[in-house]
Amino acid sequence: MNEKGFVKNIVIIVVLLIVVFLSQQPYFNKIGKDIYSQAEPQIKAYWSKTADWFKNNIYTRVSGEVENKSSVIQQEIEKQKNNIAQNTWGKIKDYFANIFTKVSGTSVK
């Protein structure tokens, strides 16, 4: 990054921090709102550029990996769901077998 762009970005960050600080102070409330309303179009432009950069550079890399891993995750979820259902059914079956054993006096497996 060139030095001019770096300084420009630092100045913008400092201005935003000042606006945020001033907007929280009761005696600078109006001034903070005025400064923010003047800077809002520039903030929206930078936010739009940042969102576009994120979509073009980060999202494209991450989305492919997420798609690859999602099938593995779905299989694991299905496996865990089946394990829970099987364990729950086994415990219910054992519970009723114990009740039947106590009532009838015979052994149930």
N, C-alpha and C positions, 0 to 999 in steps of 0.2 A: 504494500500500500504506500502511496506517495505521502510525503509529509504534509502537503496542503490538505489532502482529504482527511488525514488523521486529525489535524488541528481542527478542521471544520466539524468533524464528528464529536470531538471533545467539547467544543463550544456549544454545540446543540444539546449534548447531554447535560452540561452545566446549566444551560438556560432552562431545560426541562425540570431539573432538580430545584432550581430557584422558584420556578412557577409553582411546583408542587408544594414547596415549603410555604411560600407566601399565601397560597390559596387556603392553607390550614390555619393561618393566623387571623384572628377576628379583625384586627385593625388594618390588615392588608387584604382583606377578603375581596373588596371591589377591584383593587389594583391587580390582584392575582387572576381574577376572572377576566379582566380586560386583556392582560398579557396572554392568557391561555387562548382567548377567542381570536387574538391576532395571530398566534402561532399555530392554531388548529389546522389550517390548510396545509402548512408545511409538514406538520406531524402526520397527517393523513397520507401525504405523498410518500414520506419515508416508511410509514407502516405498510403501505401498498407494495413498495419496492422490497421490503423485508419479507413480506408474505410471498411474493413472487419468487424471490431467491430461495426461500425455504421449499416451496413447491418444486422448483426446478432442480435444486441440488440435494436436498436432504430427503424429501418425501419419495423421490424416485428410487433412491438407494434402499430406504427402509421398507418401502411397500413390497418390493420383490422378496425380501427376506421374510417379512411377515406372512406373505402368501405361502412360502415354502414351509414355514414352521406351523402354520395354522392347521394343516392336515395332521401333523404329528400331535398337536395339542388336542384336536378333535378326537383322535383315536384314544389318547390317554384319558380324556374325559369320559368317553364311552366305556372304556375298560373299568374306570373307577366307579361309574354308575352301575355297571353290571356287578361288580364286587359288592357294592353296598346292598343292592337288591338281593343278591345271593346270601349274604351274611344275615340280612334282616329276615329273609324267609326262613333260613336255618334256625335262627333264634326263636321265631314265632312257632315253628314246627316243634322245636324242643320244648317250649313252654307248654303248648297244648298236649304234647306227649306226656309231660310230667303230670299235668292235671288229670289226664285220662288214666295214667298209671295209678295215681292216688285214689281216684274214684273207683276204678274197676279192679284194682289189685293185680293187674297183669302188666307185664313189661312191654313197652312199645319202643321200637327203634326207628 
